[in-house]
Amino acid sequence: MMIELELIIANGPDVEPIIVTDYLVFAESSFWKIDAFRQATGEILASGEKVSFEAEDCIDRTGWCTLEIDVYQGRQKNKVLGYLDPALMDPKITGQGQAAPRAAAVPATSDGTKDDFNFGPVPAGS
């Protein structure tokens, strides 16, 4: 079983959001990714806690992820490299302690292929 996520990626107030697809796979070897998504979207995780997590639990969540450009057979696409714990991020970027910015971008890494992005529902009128 898996959950297919369609992440709405915001990269600045004047940039059209994009959709990136990612998958949360319910296999023991992939539980870390489900926990990373839950944590990136504001859940507090308790060690050893049994959790029921369904596709409906993913709706309207917001958070941060790192993207990379994946090249396959000459085609490029955005791919989620990882989900970021907001508690470990710079508050100037995440807006913690104040109203979080809807579309704050983080500078790209030196190779230009990875970047951290805000994801979540796009407000009406955007």
NORZISUL-V54861 format. One record per backbone hydrogen bond with DSSP energy under -0.5 kcal/mol. CO is the residue of the C=O (numbers start at 0). NH is the residue of the N-H. If there is no record, write none. Layout:
[[CO & NH] [CO & NH]]
This chain:
[[0 & 25] [2 & 4] [2 & 23] [4 & 6] [4 & 21] [6 & 8] [6 & 19] [7 & 9] [7 & 119] [8 & 17] [9 & 117] [11 & 14] [17 & 8] [19 & 6] [21 & 4] [22 & 24] [23 & 2] [24 & 26] [26 & 29] [26 & 30] [27 & 30] [29 & 32] [29 & 33] [30 & 34] [31 & 35] [32 & 36] [33 & 37] [34 & 38] [35 & 39] [36 & 40] [37 & 42] [38 & 41] [42 & 44] [45 & 48] [50 & 52] [53 & 56] [54 & 57] [55 & 58] [57 & 60] [62 & 118] [63 & 83] [64 & 116] [65 & 80] [65 & 81] [66 & 114] [67 & 69] [67 & 78] [69 & 71] [69 & 76] [71 & 74] [74 & 71] [76 & 69] [78 & 67] [78 & 80] [81 & 65] [83 & 63] [83 & 85] [84 & 87] [85 & 88] [89 & 92] [89 & 93] [90 & 94] [94 & 97] [108 & 111] [112 & 68] [113 & 108] [114 & 66] [115 & 105] [116 & 64] [117 & 9] [118 & 62] [122 & 125]]
